[in-house]
Amino acid sequence: MNYLLLFLFFCLSLGQTQRINVFDGQVNIYFHDIFLTSYVAYGLIKLFKSNKLVNFIKKDLFSFIPMAGVAILSLILGFWQYSLPENLVGLLYLLRLLVFFIFFGLLQKEKISVVDRLVVFSSSLVLVFSYFQYFLFPNFWPLYYLGWDPHMYRVVGTFFDATTAGAVFLFLTITNFFKYQKSKNNKYIYLAIAFVPLLFLTYSRITYLMGVTAIVYYLSTQKKFHLLLTGIMLIFGILFILPRPDGAGVRLERAFSIKSRIVTNDIGLKLFRQHPIFGVGFNRIKYAREDIGIETKGNAASGFPSSFVTALSSMGILGLLSFIYLIGSFWKRTAPEGKTLLSALIVGSFFENIFFVSFVFLFFSLCYSHIRAHNER
């Protein structure tokens, strides 16, 4: 099983470069999905053979059941409003979500040594690939016609999106920092420090906000208010001296992306008003947008610029409540270090659909498991 995890996070570190489009581009399959599904299947079979499956569901998956149930119902209730291929695509997204939930539960049961090695392994790969991208492939205009944003002189790593990359960088930075505090092993602080330039060079304001949130939460809980003020001043000082090469993406004062997010989220709220209880179905957002005459080009047509709006539009008010319940259960089950990680995820999810992005959720699962293991096992 450890080899499955190794291959899984190796593929995750490759990001969008391991993506395959199927169903005429309506569904994206990644190589990491193969190892993810294999790991989940193996884990469930092992639990079943040891008569621990029922206890695993009650103890480790209980928090996921409400959201999983609403997602399933939302897909079933709107079945007759969509074609068979459209329902099939929705079903595939639903199955992926359920696999994510099971994976999260299984990872909490892994040995601490396994999770430690995965954090170091993943951090090293993400660092190498991201620095490689920034220095050797800083211009993403050649990928514009494939549906990607034309990033210029920004770190997007292999994820092809600055906010996704920033969230992964931040989670790994926090995790390595806390591991260093526990072990005093210098390799962890070196890894954490190596991520800091990448975080700033994403030029992602959501990433900056997530980072500030994590710092404010952790230092305030530790009552280190003098460090809090110093840290915030240092962040703003670095932002002030960041290089500003050509390209709108590196301008922190840019307003067009904010306006675009507001307009797109309004579409999600419109879908919610049409389907307030169970939403349009998980995940039929792309087809629901087309039904109301909204163009769905690009690689983000199946969600909105907020995980909360995505949950609300796809699963209705019940889906949003179950989503909030799930996040609340994460919060209750972890120590301040884990809540630091979670606070960043929550804030980021308000402004970007990062919770439902596979790279973000799977790296968050690893980091959350690592922090929780060292604090609660």
FIDREN-342316 format. One record per atom (N, C-alpha, C): x, z, y. Coordinates in pm, whole numbers, padded with zeros to 5 digits, always signed. Each point is the difference from the previous one (the first is absolute). Layout:
REM FIDREN-342316
XZY
...
This chain:
REM FIDREN-342316
+00083+00000-00120
-00083+00000+00120
+00087+00000+00126
+00116+00063-00007
+00088+00003+00115
+00045-00140+00040
+00022-00086-00100
+00040-00137+00030
-00111-00076+00069
-00125+00028-00036
-00112-00064+00067
-00002+00039+00147
+00024+00127+00029
+00006+00044+00139
+00117-00063+00074
+00111-00014-00068
+00119-00061+00061
-00029-00144+00040
-00057-00076-00092
-00033-00140+00029
-00110-00009+00106
-00094+00093-00004
-00109+00002+00097
+00055+00014+00142
+00087+00098+00022
+00049+00022+00136
+00108-00099+00040
+00064-00063-00097
+00089-00111+00033
-00082-00116+00057
-00110-00032-00068
-00086-00108+00048
-00066+00036+00133
-00041+00124+00015
-00059+00044+00127
+00099-00021+00115
+00127+00027-00026
+00102-00017+00104
+00019-00146+00038
-00039-00091-00088
+00008-00143+00030
-00115-00045+00090
-00101+00086+00016
-00108-00026+00093
-00076-00129-00028
-00023-00077+00106
-00081-00121-00009
+00072-00115-00072
+00129+00015-00024
+00073-00109-00067
-00038-00013-00147
-00071+00097-00056
-00041-00006-00141
-00149-00025-00014
-00060-00056+00106
-00144-00026+00000
-00032-00138-00056
-00111-00006-00075
-00052-00126-00052
-00146-00012+00042
-00038-00113+00059
-00138-00023+00041
-00079-00060-00116
-00118+00056-00027
-00090-00055-00101
-00138-00017+00061
-00087-00071-00071
-00135-00030+00050
+00007-00064+00139
+00087-00100+00010
+00014-00075+00125
+00036+00092+00116
+00086+00097-00027
+00047+00090+00104
-00092+00116+00032
-00113+00012-00072
-00094+00107+00031
+00045+00135-00055
+00087-00002-00099
+00053+00123-00059
+00151-00014-00011
+00069+00108+00033
+00145+00003-00013
+00040+00089-00117
+00078-00056-00091
+00052+00077-00112
+00150+00021+00021
+00045+00122-00023
+00141+00032+00018
+00061+00038-00136
+00130-00024-00012
+00066+00041-00123
-00010+00150-00021
-00002+00075+00109
-00010+00146-00018
-00135+00039-00061
-00103-00086+00014
-00129+00029-00062
+00012+00006-00153
+00088-00082-00053
+00020-00003-00146
+00055+00133-00050
+00105+00048+00067
+00061+00127-00042
-00089+00118+00035
-00073-00010+00111
-00093+00105+00038
-00110+00017-00104
-00060-00112-00040
-00107+00004-00100
+00052+00048-00134
+00121-00045-00036
+00060+00042-00127
+00026+00150-00001
+00050+00052+00112
+00028+00143+00011
-00129+00081-00012
-00104-00045+00068
-00129+00071-00004
-00059-00005-00140
+00003-00118-00063
-00055-00014-00135
+00076+00089-00099
+00133-00001+00009
+00081+00082-00089
-00029+00148+00021
-00011+00040+00127
-00027+00139+00030
-00134+00046-00051
-00104-00084+00014
-00134+00037-00048
-00004+00008-00152
+00067-00093-00066
+00005+00003-00147
+00071+00126-00049
+00108+00034+00066
+00075+00121-00037
-00085+00125+00018
-00074+00007+00110
-00088+00114+00025
-00113+00006-00102
-00052-00116-00036
-00109-00006-00098
+00047+00049-00137
+00119-00043-00040
+00052+00039-00131
+00031+00150-00006
+00033+00058+00115
+00032+00143+00003
-00121+00087+00036
-00117-00065+00005
-00126+00070+00032
+00003+00067+00138
+00073-00062+00094
+00010+00056+00135
-00070-00089+00104
-00063-00107-00044
-00058-00095+00094
-00114+00062+00081
-00088+00073-00068
-00114+00060+00070
+00049+00100+00104
+00099+00082-00036
+00055+00097+00095
+00068-00070+00117
+00066-00113-00027
+00065-00078+00106
-00104-00052+00100
-00112-00049-00052
-00107-00051+00086
-00058+00113+00084
-00025+00115-00063
-00060+00113+00072
+00094+00058+00105
+00128+00008-00035
+00095+00068+00088
+00067-00093+00099
+00048-00116-00047
+00084-00086+00083
-00074-00116+00064
-00115-00038-00055
-00075-00113+00056
-00130+00042+00066
-00031+00127-00002
-00128+00046+00051
-00022-00042+00145
+00103+00011+00082
-00014-00032+00143
-00028-00148+00023
+00041-00084-00095
-00018-00145+00015
-00138-00047-00046
-00068+00083-00081
-00125-00045-00062
-00107-00039+00101
-00025+00079+00107
-00104-00042+00095
+00026-00137+00061
+00121-00024+00045
+00031-00129+00062
-00005-00113-00102
+00051+00025-00120
-00005-00102-00105
-00145-00032-00035
-00083+00103-00009
-00142-00022-00032
-00072-00081+00106
+00024+00032+00126
-00064-00074+00109
+00050-00144+00002
+00129-00020-00023
+00056-00136-00002
-00065-00084-00109
-00019+00059-00117
-00063-00071-00112
-00145-00034+00033
-00074+00099+00052
-00141-00023+00036
-00013-00106+00109
+00090+00002+00097
-00008-00096+00110
+00018-00143-00050
+00082-00015-00101
+00022-00134-00057
-00120-00044-00082
-00058+00093-00075
-00113-00035-00087
-00125-00032+00081
-00028+00082+00103
-00125-00015+00075
-00010-00132+00075
+00111-00055+00042
-00004-00127+00072
+00033-00121-00085
-00005+00018-00132
+00046-00105-00092
-00075-00131+00022
-00131+00004+00017
-00081-00122+00005
+00012-00073+00133
+00063+00061+00099
+00016-00065+00130
+00124-00089+00006
+00081+00004-00105
+00125-00075+00002
+00014-00082-00128
+00086-00101+00006
+00021-00087-00115
+00084+00071-00105
+00004-00056-00119
+00078+00060-00108
+00149+00008+00034
+00062-00106+00055
+00141+00012+00038
+00025+00108+00105
-00092+00012+00096
+00016+00102+00104
-00012+00140-00059
-00093+00017-00094
-00013+00130-00067
+00123+00030-00086
+00057-00103-00059
+00118+00018-00083
+00118+00047+00085
+00014-00060+00117
+00107+00043+00091
-00020+00146+00040
-00124+00036+00034
-00030+00139+00034
+00031+00094-00115
-00031-00043-00121
+00027+00082-00118
+00149+00022-00019
+00080-00103+00022
+00144+00013-00014
+00058+00099+00101
-00050-00005+00123
+00044+00097+00101
-00042+00142-00039
-00120+00013-00057
-00048+00131-00044
+00086+00054-00112
+00032-00084-00098
+00084+00044-00111
+00138+00044+00049
+00052-00073+00098
+00130+00038+00056
-00009+00138+00066
-00109+00025+00074
-00018+00130+00063
-00005+00111-00104
-00074-00021-00108
-00011+00101-00105
+00136+00025-00067
+00077-00106-00019
+00134+00015-00057
+00088+00082+00094
-00011-00026+00131
+00075+00080+00098
-00031+00149-00014
-00128+00031-00013
-00041+00141-00009
+00057+00065-00126
-00009-00070-00112
+00052+00055-00126
+00151+00016+00009
+00066-00099+00059
+00145+00006+00016
+00040+00124+00081
-00073+00026+00108
+00029+00117+00083
-00007+00127-00084
-00103+00012-00083
-00014+00118-00084
+00110+00012-00103
+00036-00112-00062
+00105+00002-00103
+00136+00035+00060
+00026-00049+00120
+00130+00023+00061
+00021+00148+00033
-00110+00072+00025
+00012+00144+00028
+00049+00077-00123
-00011-00060-00118
+00037+00068-00124
+00140-00037-00048
+00067-00091+00073
+00134-00040-00040
+00102+00112+00024
+00110-00005-00073
+00107+00098+00019
+00060-00015+00139
+00042+00112+00057
+00060-00002+00133
+00123-00090+00004
+00081+00004-00105
+00122-00081-00003
-00032-00149+00005
-00110-00041-00064
-00041-00141+00001
-00041-00042+00141
-00080+00083+00065
-00047-00031+00135
+00117+00000+00098
+00095+00092-00016
+00119+00004+00085
+00076-00132-00007
+00025-00047-00122
+00076-00124-00018
-00075-00120+00058
-00132+00002-00013
-00080-00110+00055
+00009-00005+00152
+00001+00116+00064
+00010+00006+00146
+00134-00057+00046
+00109+00041-00064
+00133-00050+00038
+00010-00150-00029
-00047-00042-00115
+00004-00141-00040
-00079-00086+00098
-00123+00040+00029
-00086-00077+00090
+00055-00001+00142
+00046+00116+00046
+00055+00008+00136
+00119-00094+00017
+00088-00002-00098
+00119-00086+00007
-00038-00147+00006
-00094-00041-00084
-00041-00140-00002
-00069-00040+00130
-00092+00083+00047
-00072-00031+00124
+00097-00010+00117
+00097+00089+00006
+00100-00004+00107
+00079-00130-00004
+00050-00037-00115
+00081-00122-00013
-00081-00123+00039
-00119-00014-00056
-00082-00118+00027
-00042-00007+00146
-00026+00114+00063
-00049+00002+00138
+00112-00033+00099
+00117+00057-00020
+00113-00037+00087
+00036-00147-00019
-00006-00045-00124
+00026-00142-00030
-00096-00089+00078
-00129+00034-00001
-00100-00080+00071
+00027-00002+00150
+00031+00116+00056
+00014+00008+00146
+00119-00083+00049
+00110+00004-00072
+00119-00069+00047
+00007-00147-00043
-00061-00034-00115
+00013-00136-00051
-00128-00083+00012
-00114+00064+00017
-00126-00074+00013
-00088+00067+00105
+00045+00000+00127
-00075+00070+00104
-00120-00077+00055
-00010-00129-00034
-00105-00086+00056
-00100-00038-00109
-00127+00043+00015
-00101-00027-00102
-00092-00116+00036
+00036-00076+00103
-00083-00114+00035
-00016-00101-00113
+00102-00023-00084
-00019-00093-00112
-00110+00041-00097
-00037+00129+00000
-00105+00048-00091
-00137+00006+00066
-00007-00042+00126
-00126+00008+00073
-00110-00082-00067
+00037-00118-00050
-00100-00089-00059
-00041+00044-00141
+00064+00105-00049
-00042+00059-00127
-00090+00122+00023
-00035+00023+00125
-00094+00108+00032
+00064+00128+00048
+00133+00001+00018
+00068+00123+00043
+00020+00000+00151
+00002+00119+00059
+00027+00012+00143
+00143-00047+00027
+00020-00070+00110
+00134-00055+00031
+00092+00103+00063
+00037+00102-00075
+00086+00105+00054
+00137-00057+00039
+00050+00048+00111
+00135-00039+00044
+00078+00125+00041
+00119+00013-00057
+00092+00108+00033
-00062+00138-00023
-00079+00009-00107
-00059+00127-00041
+00033+00024-00146
+00012+00125-00038
+00017+00033-00141
-00137+00001-00067
-00019-00089-00094
-00121-00001-00081
+00035+00008-00148
+00130-00002-00029
+00046+00010-00139
-00056-00110-00087
-00024+00034-00124
-00062-00095-00093
-00152+00007+00005
-00053+00087+00088
-00145+00021+00006
-00069-00096+00096
+00080-00069+00083
-00050-00104+00092
-00099+00055+00102
-00004+00130+00018
-00090+00062+00096
+00068+00125+00053
+00006+00012+00133
+00076+00108+00059
-00060+00138-00027
-00133+00010+00005
-00063+00131-00021
+00011+00044-00145
-00019-00094-00093
+00018+00033-00142
+00142+00046-00026
+00096-00077+00050
+00141+00038-00018
+00027+00135+00065
-00052+00020+00122
+00023+00126+00069
-00056+00119-00075
-00119-00015-00059
-00060+00110-00077
+00087+00034-00121
+00049-00101-00070
+00086+00023-00117
+00130+00068+00044
+00061-00052+00108
+00123+00062+00052
-00023+00147+00034
-00110+00027+00066
-00027+00137+00045
-00022+00094-00118
-00077-00044-00099
-00024+00084-00117
+00131+00034-00071
+00086-00100-00016
+00127+00022-00069
+00094+00086+00085
-00005-00016+00131
+00081+00084+00089
-00040+00146-00013
-00129+00027+00009
-00050+00137-00010
+00036+00061-00135
-00019-00076-00106
+00026+00050-00135
+00147+00032-00021
+00089-00089+00043
+00143+00026-00015
+00045+00117+00086
-00060+00014+00118
+00035+00113+00087
-00037+00133-00066
-00121+00008-00055
-00041+00124-00063
+00078+00027-00128
+00037-00105-00072
+00082+00018-00119
+00138+00055+00038
+00054-00047+00112
+00129+00053+00046
-00012+00148+00034
-00112+00038+00064
-00020+00141+00034
-00002+00088-00125
-00056-00054-00108
-00009+00078-00125
+00134+00004-00074
+00070-00114-00006
+00118-00012-00086
+00132+00010+00073
+00000-00030+00132
+00123-00009+00080
+00095-00105-00054
-00055-00096-00072
+00079-00114-00050
+00006-00105+00111
+00121-00035+00043
+00017-00087+00116
-00058-00140-00018
-00013-00047-00124
-00049-00136-00018
-00141-00016+00054
-00078+00107-00004
-00138-00008+00050
-00005-00010+00152
+00086+00075+00068
+00000-00008+00146
+00058-00133+00045
+00094-00056-00075
+00053-00132+00034
-00109-00106-00012
-00079+00010-00106
-00110-00095-00017
-00102+00014+00113
-00033+00124+00036
-00097+00023+00107
+00050-00056+00132
+00127+00025+00031
+00058-00048+00126
+00004-00153+00003
+00029-00061-00114
+00009-00147-00006
-00134-00067+00030
-00110+00071-00023
-00133-00057+00028
-00035+00006+00149
+00063+00089+00076
-00040+00022+00139
+00012-00127+00085
+00114-00073-00002
+00005-00124+00079
-00108-00101-00041
-00030-00007-00129
-00103-00093-00046
-00136+00037+00056
-00029+00130+00006
-00128+00045+00055
-00018-00047+00145
+00104+00017+00080
-00009-00042+00139
-00007-00151+00014
+00073-00072-00085
+00008-00145+00012
-00122-00072-00057
-00096+00074-00054
-00127-00065-00035
-00078-00037+00126
+00026+00070+00109
-00074-00018+00126
-00150+00018-00026
-00032+00081-00100
-00139+00027-00035
-00044+00130+00065
-00091-00011+00096
-00045+00121+00071
-00077+00093-00092
-00066-00056-00102
-00070+00086-00097
+00101+00081-00080
+00111-00062-00036
+00106+00072-00071
+00056+00111+00087
+00022-00028+00128
+00049+00104+00091
-00098+00116+00008
-00129-00034+00010
-00103+00104+00009
-00003+00083-00128
+00013-00065-00115
+00004+00072-00127
+00120+00094-00004
+00115-00050+00045
+00120+00082+00000
-00012+00120+00091
-00052-00020+00120
-00019+00110+00095
-00098+00102-00058
-00107-00049-00064
-00098+00089-00062
+00065+00089-00105
+00083-00062-00086
+00067+00076-00105
+00093+00107+00060
+00074-00039+00103
+00093+00094+00064
-00076+00115+00065
-00106-00034+00075
-00078+00102+00069
-00063+00097-00100
-00057-00056-00108
-00064+00088-00097
+00102+00093-00065
+00110-00055-00049
+00094+00083-00075
+00067+00104+00088
+00052-00040+00116
+00071+00094+00085
-00093+00105+00059
-00126-00037+00025
-00094+00100+00052
-00036+00103-00108
-00011-00045-00128
-00028+00096-00107
+00120+00092-00025
+00120-00052+00031
+00121+00082-00013
+00029+00081+00126
-00086-00020+00103
+00015+00070+00129
+00135-00028+00067
+00049-00122-00019
+00125-00043+00063
-00033-00088+00121
-00062+00060+00099
-00051-00076+00113
+00112-00056+00088
+00115+00066+00002
+00112-00053+00077
+00052-00130-00060
+00002-00006-00133
+00041-00123-00067
-00105-00109+00017
-00125+00040+00007
-00109-00095+00017
+00015-00075+00132
+00023+00072+00107
+00017-00062+00131
+00124-00090+00003
+00109+00049-00060
+00124-00077-00004
-00019-00129-00080
-00068+00012-00114
-00022-00116-00086
-00084-00107+00068
-00106+00040+00068
-00087-00096+00067
+00075-00069+00115
+00078+00077+00074
+00079-00059+00109
+00102-00098-00054
+00059+00033-00114
+00100-00089-00061
-00065-00131-00044
-00119+00009-00060
-00071-00121-00044
-00030-00091+00119
-00053+00055+00107
-00032-00082+00116
+00126-00056+00065
+00109+00074-00007
+00126-00050+00054
+00050-00121-00079
-00011+00008-00133
+00043-00113-00084
-00090-00121+00023
-00131+00024+00012
-00092-00111+00026
+00033-00070+00131
+00047+00078+00098
+00032-00057+00131
+00121-00093-00007
+00096+00030-00090
+00122-00080-00005
+00001-00102-00114
-00113-00011-00073
-00006-00100-00107
+00024-00140+00055
+00071-00085-00074
+00021-00137+00048
-00132-00075+00010
-00010-00091+00096
-00121-00078+00022
+00033-00149-00005
+00028-00053-00119
+00025-00144-00010
-00129-00079+00023
+00009-00132-00009
-00117-00084+00021
-00106+00028-00106
-00125-00016+00039
-00110+00020-00094
-00095+00108+00049
-00130-00028-00010
-00100+00095+00048
-00004+00126-00086
+00037-00011-00128
-00012+00113-00092
+00087+00119+00035
+00109-00023+00075
+00090+00111+00034
-00037+00065+00132
-00106-00048+00064
-00045+00059+00126
-00098+00112-00031
+00041+00121+00024
-00084+00115-00033
-00123+00010+00089
+00003-00068+00112
-00115+00002+00091
-00102-00109-00032
+00023-00076-00107
-00092-00110-00035
-00141+00054-00021
-00098-00076+00050
-00139+00043-00007
-00085-00087-00090
+00049-00121-00033
-00083-00093-00077
-00031+00055-00139
+00093+00072-00062
-00025+00052-00134
-00105+00111+00002
-00001+00079+00110
-00100+00106+00013
-00140-00061+00012
-00012-00102+00085
-00128-00067+00018
-00047-00062-00130
+00095-00061-00074
-00035-00064-00127
-00053+00101-00101
+00063+00119-00004
-00045+00105-00092
-00141+00047+00035
-00026+00016+00129
-00133+00045+00042
-00106-00100-00039
+00027-00129+00026
-00097-00106-00034
-00024-00006-00150
+00107+00008-00078
-00013-00010-00146
-00072+00121-00057
+00029+00119+00051
-00070+00119-00047
-00149-00005+00034
-00033-00063+00114
-00140-00017+00037
-00075-00082-00104
+00070-00098-00059
-00061-00080-00107
-00032+00089-00120
+00094+00091-00032
-00023+00093-00110
-00118+00090+00025
-00014+00047+00123
-00114+00086+00034
-00131-00078-00004
+00007-00128+00032
-00120-00085-00010
-00044-00014-00145
+00097-00019-00090
-00033-00008-00144
-00059+00132-00048
+00054+00111+00051
-00052+00131-00038
-00145+00016+00043
-00031-00043+00122
-00137+00014+00049
-00099-00081-00084
+00048-00110-00057
-00084-00082-00086
-00017+00061-00138
+00101+00076-00045
-00002+00061-00134
+00049+00145+00013
-00081+00090+00057
+00048+00133+00037
+00026+00097-00114
-00068-00015-00112
+00012+00101-00107
+00117-00028-00093
+00004-00119-00059
+00105-00034-00096
+00091-00113+00047
-00017-00045+00124
+00087-00104+00052
-00024-00136-00066
+00093-00092+00022
-00013-00136-00055
+00052-00007-00144
+00062+00108-00046
+00055+00001-00136
+00152-00004+00003
+00060+00078-00088
+00146+00003-00008
+00047-00105-00102
+00079-00100+00040
+00040-00029+00136
-00044-00143+00031
-00116-00010+00063
-00056-00132+00035
+00008-00025+00150
+00085+00068+00070
+00007-00012+00145
+00025-00144+00043
+00090-00067-00067
+00032-00139+00035
-00126-00087-00002
-00082+00014-00103
-00119-00084-00014
-00111+00045+00095
-00009+00130+00025
-00099+00050+00094
+00031-00049+00141
+00128-00008+00034
+00039-00053+00131
-00037-00148+00011
+00020-00073-00106
-00035-00141+00001
-00151-00020+00015
-00077+00091-00059
-00147-00010+00008
-00052+00014+00142
+00076+00072+00085
-00045+00015+00139
+00078-00092+00093
+00069-00098-00060
+00066-00103+00079
+00135+00037+00056
+00069+00097-00062
+00131+00043+00048
+00108-00067-00084
+00095-00066+00066
+00109-00067-00071
+00087+00103-00071
+00045-00034-00121
+00075+00097-00081
+00137-00051-00040
+00067-00071+00088
+00134-00046-00030
+00099+00114+00011
+00117-00020-00059
+00104+00102+00006
+00000+00090-00122
+00092+00097+00002
+00020+00086-00116
-00064+00137+00014
-00089+00017+00098
-00065+00129+00019
-00151-00015+00009
-00054-00102-00068
-00144-00029+00012
-00084+00098-00081
+00060+00075-00091
-00077+00090-00087
-00004+00143+00050
+00035+00018+00125
-00005+00133+00057
-00008-00007+00151
-00002+00118+00063
-00005+00010+00146
+00116+00088+00047
+00032-00005+00130
+00115+00076+00050
-00023+00151+00006
-00062+00052-00102
-00021+00144-00017
-00048+00023-00142
+00065+00088-00071
-00045+00030-00136
-00138+00062+00001
-00033+00075+00106
-00130+00064+00010
-00110-00104+00022
+00026-00101+00083
-00097-00107+00021
-00012-00086-00126
+00110-00022-00069
-00003-00075-00126
-00087+00072-00103
+00018+00132-00012
-00081+00077-00094
-00147-00002+00042
-00026+00012+00129
-00137+00004+00052
-00071-00133-00022
+00066-00111+00027
-00064-00131-00013
-00016-00043-00145
+00094+00036-00085
-00005-00044-00139
-00083+00093-00089
-00006+00130+00035
-00071+00096-00085
-00104+00083+00075
-00022-00032+00127
-00104+00069+00076
+00036+00144+00035
-00100+00072+00049
+00023+00138+00043
+00039+00089-00117
-00054-00028-00118
+00038+00079-00118
+00145-00024-00036
+00044-00125+00016
+00139-00031-00027
+00094+00068+00098
-00038+00001+00127
+00083+00068+00100
+00009+00149-00028
-00112+00063-00033
+00001+00143-00030
+00085+00031-00123
-00008-00086-00101
+00081+00023-00120
+00148-00022+00029
+00030-00093+00090
+00138-00025+00043
+00055+00123+00073
-00078+00055+00090
+00041+00120+00074
+00016+00118-00096
-00090+00010-00098
+00011+00107-00100
+00131-00013-00079
+00036-00122-00035
+00122-00022-00076
+00123+00044+00080
+00006-00040+00126
+00112+00039+00084
+00004+00152+00018
-00120+00059+00015
-00007+00145+00013
+00052+00072-00124
-00027-00057-00117
+00048+00061-00124
+00152-00008-00010
+00058-00111+00049
+00146-00009+00006
+00055+00112+00088
-00066+00020+00112
+00047+00099+00098
-00003+00141-00059
-00105+00033-00072
-00015+00134-00055
+00102+00030-00109
+00045-00105-00071
+00082+00022-00119
+00150+00002+00028
+00042-00010+00124
+00143-00012+00023
+00050+00098+00105
+00131+00019+00000
+00067+00091+00093
+00021-00070+00134
+00052+00072+00102
+00020-00061+00132
+00082-00129-00003
+00099-00009-00090
+00079-00123-00007
-00087-00118-00041
-00089+00023-00097
-00090-00107-00042
-00102-00033+00107
-00043+00101+00075
-00095-00023+00109
+00067-00078+00114
+00130+00017+00016
+00073-00079+00099
-00009-00148-00035
+00023-00029-00127
-00012-00138-00049
-00142-00052+00017
-00095+00084-00036
-00141-00040+00004
-00049-00018+00142
+00047+00082+00093
-00042-00014+00140
+00039-00136+00055
+00118-00049-00039
+00043-00133+00043
-00091-00107-00059
-00036+00014-00128
-00089-00097-00063
-00137-00002+00066
-00055+00116+00031
-00133+00008+00060
-00001-00069+00136
+00097+00032+00084
+00006-00060+00134
+00019-00151-00011
+00091-00043-00088
+00021-00143-00017
-00124-00071-00049
-00078+00066-00085
-00121-00061-00056
-00110-00018+00103
+00005+00077+00108
-00098-00019+00108
+00021-00133+00071
+00126-00045+00007
+00033-00116+00081
+00043-00122-00081
+00020+00017-00129
+00040-00112-00086
-00053+00029-00140
-00024-00105-00075
-00058+00015-00135
+00108+00030-00103
+00083+00100+00026
+00115+00023-00085
-00036+00069-00132
-00108+00079-00003
-00034+00073-00122
-00028-00096-00115
-00062-00113+00028
-00038-00094-00105
+00105-00108-00025
+00114+00010+00066
+00111-00091-00027
+00079+00054-00118
+00019-00081-00103
+00062+00050-00123
+00137+00060+00024
+00084-00064+00082
+00135+00051+00024
-00006+00139+00062
-00087+00017+00098
-00009+00129+00069
-00055+00107-00094
-00109-00031-00070
-00060+00102-00086
+00094+00041-00113
+00069-00097-00061
+00086+00033-00113
+00125+00076+00044
+00058-00038+00114
+00114+00076+00050
-00045+00139+00046
-00118+00008+00061
-00054+00131+00037
-00018+00086-00125
-00052-00059-00108
-00020+00074-00125
+00131+00058-00050
+00107-00081+00007
+00131+00047-00044
+00049+00114+00088
-00008-00017+00131
+00051+00101+00092
-00082+00129-00006
-00131-00014-00007
-00088+00117-00010
+00029+00076-00129
+00017-00073-00110
+00030+00062-00128
+00134+00073+00005
+00099-00062+00064
+00133+00059+00010
-00005+00131+00079
-00065-00003+00116
-00008+00120+00082
-00081+00109-00068
-00112-00039-00058
-00086+00099-00066
+00070+00062-00120
+00078-00081-00074
+00069+00049-00117
+00100+00111+00037
+00073-00022+00109
+00101+00097+00038
-00057+00125+00064
-00126-00004+00039
-00062+00115+00067
-00097+00076-00088
-00055-00068-00103
-00111+00062-00071
+00019+00011-00150
+00102-00065-00054
+00015+00011-00145
+00086+00117-00038
